[in-house]
């Protein structure tokens, strides 16, 4: 019998329960990726591999072949006999391309009845969803925050250049590997304990991180008994959901009492608050952003009640660039990239996936959508909590538009000048529309018009009356990345992976298809969209597609063959009103520098002869 889910309480009730049920009296007395927290990076740090390494289940349920679910409806159930039972985080077996939540199935003779068709890759965490191989995690001269240390651990990085309160942290899960371990298919690096320890350390709390405990009731029980004896409170990581290997709640119930199992908070719903020997036990969910949210919203307020001071987080009102919808009855927290544009703070939401750690690394703030709200509309103001210091918040530069790997290097060089660049990959047209609404300082664009010119016709059409300067970053090669060396003339014979609507690469593809009299419907995979060049290259490298269009530097970084299709002009579109901004001046000086040109040359596929050239529209 599958346990359907938990009884939830509000976030306020969860906090009130902790204050009511525990005395929270501290003791007195006297803290190595753990040692990196609070220090400054000497250079940019890159992921050594993709996370996840294989397609993983995002839910507890059954793996199916989506094709076999067609036609399923409430009045016409479909019996699925070819399936694999999975828990969250399990590898998707070969031949299956979707997961159906166990709550949406009904046991039947020979299999499961379903009443809704499954879409391909439904509830599947794809390879590289979190981060791609060779992608930058943090830039140089960066103060490493708690979420950064968690991400560094996840991506295989083991090193980078008093009131007494002791906490125990117990990571659980047979799928976990110790930080610094070599990656293994189906395994993940334990990052939640690194993150939790860093947050506690920032508040001055001593802690012990215990070894990883496998998904075994007795092993977890013994570890919890030891942890509660040696500490003032205990944190367990993972095992708090309703899967077949989630034992945390049962262990706490046997050794003490489960006060709360399930909080109306997103991400972080499966969290546990328990009591053993009069001491608090907090069960964190397994997903990294969910664990981080529970630490921030539940554990750190509890630490403050002990008398410890959690570092102040700068707060201010921000105007949202995009509408966010949220279910009534749940407090939702969303990571944001925020910059001060034209005297007002603009917030661009990051991915809301609980497993996407890079959302926290790339963000500099977060907002709360209250439980009584259905969401926040575009253009509406709401309070944001910065995860950086006020001076960095003031100096943040918001760049929205087309993705290119060189933007990470630009951001790294900018950080050496005290400027934090936050780039959001929304595609070239997304950048133009953000400029139209004054939601960013600059937009990287490479929009090919029917007359063969780049960018200018689009700027004139969508930003009529605006004085815009186009600064050439570089001319770059776009082409087909593949393992076989296929060229554009073979596009109808390939399984293809595309870029998203509104991206310059998608517009370029459509232009060339029209020029060659090829219908998009003739391209197998035209509808499958990726948001960055590296995402396309990853899909090809991992065999999900035979080919896809991307820039040469992305293909080179992942060791793929590249067949050139076009050279295009990649430019930063900047409103004239921002040209006197000292941050913009610094960015433009970096683009014109020999150091940046040399970096482009080393990446490959860039022609820097026009780098730094200016066109006024």
N, C-alpha and C positions, 0 to 999 in steps of 0.2 A: 504494500500500500504506500503510495507516494505521499509524502507530507506536502500539502499545498502551499502553505506559507505561514507567516508569523502574525501575531497580534501587535499592532503598532500603536505607539503613543506619540504625541507631538514632541518636537524638539524642546519646547519650554518644559513640558512635563518631565522629560528625561533629565534635564538640568536640575529641576526642582527635586526630583527623586534623589539625586546624588547628595544634594545639600541636606535633605531631610533624613536620609538613612545613614549617613556617615559623619563622624566627628571631624574628620579632615584636619587632625592636629599634627603638625610637622615635628620632626626630631631636630636635634642640633648636632653638628659635626662638620666634617670636611666634604678624569673623565677619560683602523685605525682609519680604510675610507671614513670612519667616524671622525677622525682628526681633521679631515678636510673642511668640515663645516665652519663657516665664518672666515675662512682664508680666501686669498685672491688667486685666481688661475693665472699662470705665467704664459699660457698660450691657449689657443682653441683646442677643444677636446672633441674627438670624433667617435661615432659608434663603429665598433669593429664588425658588427653583424646586424641583421634585421631582427626586429622584435614585433610580433612573434616570428619564429623561424619556419613554422608550418601553419596551415589553416587550423584554427582552434574553435571549439564550440564556445559560444558566448552565453549559453544557457544549459540548464539541466534538461535533457529531452532525448529525442531520437534523431539520428542522422538519416536522411532520406535522399532519394533521387528526385529532384523537383519535378522532373518530367512526369513521374508517376503519380503526382498529386493533383494534376490538372482536373478540373471539373468538380473538385470537392466543394460542398456547400452544406449549409445547415440542413437543408431538406434532402441532400444527396451525399451522405458520407461516403468516403473512399477508404477501403481497407488497404492498409500498407503492410505487406508481408516481408518486404526487403528493407530492413532497417538495422541500425546499430544503436544500442543504448549508450548514451553519453552523459557525463557530468560536465559542468562548466570547466573549461580549460582543457578538456580532452582533445586529442588530435582527431580531425575529421578523417575517417578512413577513405582510402582511394576509391573513387567511383561515386562517392556521395557529395552532393553540392549544397545541401541546405540542412538546417536543424529546425525541428518543430518542438516548442516548449512542451514539457510533459503535461503542463496544465491544459494544453490544447489538444490532448489525445484522450481516447477512450479505449481501454483494453478490450480486445475482442478475440475470438478464437483465431489463432494463427497470426495475430499481429495487433495493430492498433487502428481504430477508426479515426479519421480526421474529417473536419467539417470546413476547412479552409485550405485552399491551395497554397503551397509554399513557393516563394520566389527564389530564384537562384541566389545562393550566398546569403540567404536569410539566417540571421542569428549566427553568423560565422565571422570570426575575427580573422581577416586575411593576413597573409604574410606581409610584414612591414607596415601593418596598420599603425603601430606606435611610432616606429622610426625605421629609416632605411639605412642599409649598409653605407658607410662613408659620410653620413649626414652629420653636421655639426651639432653637438649637444649644448655646449656653452662656449662663449667667445673668450678671448684673452682679457686679463685684468678684470675678472668678474668675481664679485663676492659670492661665494658658493652658499646657496640657501639650502634649507632642508629638503625641498623638492628636487633640487639639483643633485644632492648626494644620492637620493633614491634612484634618480634616473641614471647617474653615473654607474651605480651598482648594477642596474638592470642591463646596461649595455656593455658589461664586461670590463669596466674600468675599475681597477683595484687601487690605483694611486693617482694623484694629481699633485702637479708642482704647487658665616654661611648658615642659612637654614639647611637642615639635612632632610632630604627626602629621597628615598631610593625606590626606583621602579624596576620591575622585571619585565622583559619583553621575550615572549616565546613565539617564534615563527613555526607554524604547523603546515604540513602538506607534503605528500610523497612526491609531488612534482617539483619541489623546490631544490635549488642548488645554492651552495654557499657563495657569497660574493667573491669574485675572482676565479670561479670555476670556469672550465672550458664549456661552451654551450653544448647542449645535447637536444636532439629532437624530442619534443613533448615535455621538455623541462623548462623552467623559468628561474632566473636569478631571484633570490629573496631580496626584495628592495624595501618592503614595508617596514621591516624592523630597522633598517638603516634610516629611513625617513622619521620613524617614531623616535628613535634615539636622538637624532639631530634636533628635533623640536624640543624634546625634554632638556637636552644640553643647553639650548639657547635660553631656556628659562632658569638654568642653574640646577637642574635636577640630576642627581646621580642615577645611573641605570646599569643594569646587567642585561646583555643580550645573550640568551641561552642558545645552544645548538638547535638546528632544525629538528622538529619532531615529526615523524611520519604519521600518516592518517591511520592511527591505531588507538582505540579508546583507552586501553590500559597505559600505553606509552604517554599519551597526552595527559591522562590523569596523574601519573607519577610526576611528570614535568610541572604540572600546575601545583601539586602539593609542595614540591620543592621551591617553586617560585614564590608562592604565597608565604612560606616560612621565612624566606630570606629578604623580603621586600615589604615596603609599606603599601604598595598597590601593584597590580599585575595587569599587563596587556598581552593578549594573545592575538596573533595575526592569522586571518583566514579561518575557515571551518565554521563560520557563523551563519551560513545560509541553510537551505533545506535539501541539499544534495545527499547522496547516499554515504559520502565520506565526511560529512560535516558533524563533528563530535563535540564541539566546544560547549554548546548549551547543555548537553547531557552530562558532561564532566562537571560543569559548575553546579548543576542541580544535585548531583550525587555528593559532591564535597561541601556544598553550601546551599545557596539559593539564587535562582535566576529572578531578578527584579523586573527586568525589561528585556524582551527579545523582539526587536523591530521598532525602528524609529521612523516617523514620517518625514524623512529627509532624503534628498537626492543630490549627489550619489551618497550611499551609505546606509540604505534601508535595513540591511540584515544585522546591524550592530547589536551587541549584547551588553547589558549592565548587570553584573552579579555581585554576590557577596560571599566570601569565604573567610571564616575566622574573624569576622568583623571588618575585613579589608575589601576595598573595591577591586573588582575584576572587570576589565573592559575587553570585549571581543570585537576586534576590527574585522571588517569585510576583507576579502582577498584582493579585489580590484584596487590598484594603486590610488586613483583619485578618490575612491570611496573611503579607503583607509585614511588618507590625508584629511578628508572632510571630518571624519569622526574624531581624529586627533585634535583638529583645530576647534571644532564646535562643542565637543564633549570633554575630552581629556584636558585640554589646556585651561578651560574655565575651572575645572576641578583643581588643577595645579594652582591657579590663582587663589582659590579658596583656602589652600594650605598656607598661603602667605607669600608665594613666589610671584615674581613679576614677569609676565609674558611681554616680550618686546612690543612696543606700541606700533600699531599699524595705521599709517596715514589714511584718512578717509576724506572723500570729497564727492560731490555730485558729478555724474557723467551722463552724457547724452548717448543713447544707444544707436548704433548705426543700423542695426537689424532687429526686427521684432523677435521676441522670444515667447513661445507659448509654454505653459506649465500647468500640470494638473492641480485642481483645487484640492486642498487638504495636505499638501506636501511642501515643506520648505526646500527650495532648490537653490543650489549654489553653482554659479557658472564662472569659469575662468575667462579673463578678458585681457586683450591688448589695449592699453589706454594711452593716448597722447593728447597734449594740449594743442588744439588746432584753432587758430583765430581767437584766442582768449577763452575758449571753453574746452573742457575735457570731453573727448570722444572715446567711447568704448566699443571695441569690435569683439564679439563673442568668439571664443575658441571652441574646439570640438567638445561636445558634452558627453562623450563616451567615457565611462568610468575606468576603462583600461588604457586610455591614451595618455601616458605620462608626459609626453612632450607638450601637451596643452599647458601643464603647469610650468614647464621650463620656459616655454615661449611667452607665457603671460606675465604681466606685471601687476595684476589686480584680480579681484573677484567680486561678484555681486550676489545678493540674495534676492530671490523671487519669493515673497512671503506665501505661506500656505493659503491665505485667504484670497490670493490674486490668481487670475488665469494667465498672467504673463505681463510682459512689458512691451509696449509698441515702439517701433522705430521712431526716433526723434524724442522719445520721452526721457525724462531725467530720473535717475535713481542713484542711491548711494553706492559707491565702490570703496572697497578696502584694498589699499595698495599692499603688495608684498615686497616693495622696494622702499627705500628711504625717500622722503619728500623731495630732496634735490634731484634724485634720479627720476622721480615721477615728473618733475618740472622739465627735465631735459630729454624726456622720451620723444623720439621721432617716430611718427606713424606712417608706414609705407604700405599701401594696399594696391594689389594688382597682380601682374604676371609673375610667376615663379621663375627663378633661375638660381642655380647653385652659387653663383658669384655674389648674390645678396648676403649670404652668410659671411663671406669674407669681407664684404663691405661693412657689415655690422661689427665684425671683430676689430677691424681697423678703427672704426668710429669709437668703439669703447675705449681705445687708448687715448682718445681726446675727451673722455668724460661724457660721451653722447651714447645713449641707449637707443638702438634702432629696433623697432618691433615691426616685422613685416608679416602681412596677412596675405595668403595666397588665394585670391578670389578670381583670378583671370584678368586679362587686359580690360575687358568691358566692365568687369566689376570695379576695377580701379578708376576708369573714366567716370562711372556713375558715383563713386565715392568722392571724386573731385567735384562733381556737379553739386553734391550736397554738402561740400566742405567737411567731409568726414576723414580726411587724411592730409598730410603735408605734401606727399608726392605719390605718383602712381607709375610703376614700371609697365610699359606697354610695348607691344609689337603687333599692331593691327594692320593687316594687309588689305588695301582697298582694291576695287575692281580695276583702277587705272595703274596698279602696280606700285603705288606709293605707300609708304608706311606711316601710320599714325595721324598725319596732318588732316586728312579728310574726316576722320572720326572725331578729332578734337574740334574741328570747325562745326561739325554737325551737332554734337552733343553738348559742347561747351561754347556755343555761340555767344559772343559778347564778352567772353572771358579772355584775358591776356595770359596765354600759357607759353612757357618755354620748354622745349624738348632738348634734354641733355643726353647725348649719345653715350651709353655705357660701353657698347661694343656692337659690332656686327658679328652675328653668330651663325653657326651652321645648324640647320634643322635637317633631320633626316630620319630614315627608318633604322631603328635599333633592333637587332635580331641576333640569334645564335648562328644562323645559317649564312648570314651575309645577304639576305634578300633585299631587293631594291623596290622602289615605288611601283615599277611595272609589274610586280608580282602581288600587289596589294589585294586583289580580289581572290588570290589563291591562299592567303594567309588567314589564320585566326588573329584578329587585330584587337588592340586595346587603345582606346581613344582618350583625348583630353576632354574636359568638361565644356559645356556650352558657354560661350562668352570668352573663352581663352583664345589668345592669339594663335596658338598652335592649331586649335580646332578650326579657326577661320582660315588659316593657311591651308589646311587639309581640304576644306570645302572648296576653296578657290582652285586648287590643283585638280580636284575631282571634276569640277565644272569644266576646266580647261581641257581635260582629257575625255570628257563625255561619259564619266563614270557616275552612276547613281550611288548615293550613300548606302542604299539597301543592298548593293552588290558587295559591300565590305562586311565580312563576317566579324562582328564584334564592334561595329560602329557605335552602338548604343552603350557599350561599357565604358564608363568614364573614370578618369583619375585626375587628381587635383594638382599634381606636380610632375615635373620631368622625371624625377627619381622614382616616383610611383610607377610610371610607365616602364622604366627600365627594370624595376624590380619584378613587375608582372611578367616581363619577357624572360628575365633571368631564371625565374622560378617555374617556367614552363606553362604559365597560365595563358600565354598568347605566343604566337610565332613572331610577331613584330608589333611595333608601335612607333609613333613619331615623337621624337624628343630632341633636345640639344645634344651635341656631340659630347660635351663634358659629362653629362649624366650617363651616356652609354659607355664612355671610357672608364668612369669611376667604377662601373660594375662589370668591366671586362667583356662588353658586348661588341659585336661587329656593327659597323655604322655605314649606311649608304646615304650620302648627302642628297638632299632634295632641293634646298633653297638656302640662300644667305639672306638673313633678315636684320633689320635695324632695331636693336633693343634699346629703348630710351626711357629716361625718367621724365614724366610730365609734371611740371611744377608751376603752380599759379604764380604770377608776377608778384602778388602781395606777400609771398613767402621768401622771395629772393634775398631780402635783407636780413632774414633770420640767421643768426650766427650758426645755428645747427645746420641749416641748409648750406650755408657757405662752406662749412667744414666738410660736409659730405661731398660737395662738388670738387673741392680741392683734393680729397682722397681719390675720387674717380680719375682726376687728371694726373695723379702721382705716378711716378715710375714704379713704385712698390705695387700699386694696384694693377698696373699694366702687366707687370711681371707675374702676378698671381693669375691673371687671365690666361697668359701664355702657358703657364704650367698646367692649368686645367685642360687646355686644348679646345680647339673649335671656335676660338674667338679671333676676329680681326680687329686689332686695336688702332688701326690707322686713323679712324674717325672718333676714337674715344675722347670725350671732352668737348666735342663739337656742339654748338648751340644752334637750334632753329627756333625762331619766335613765330607763334601762330596768332 
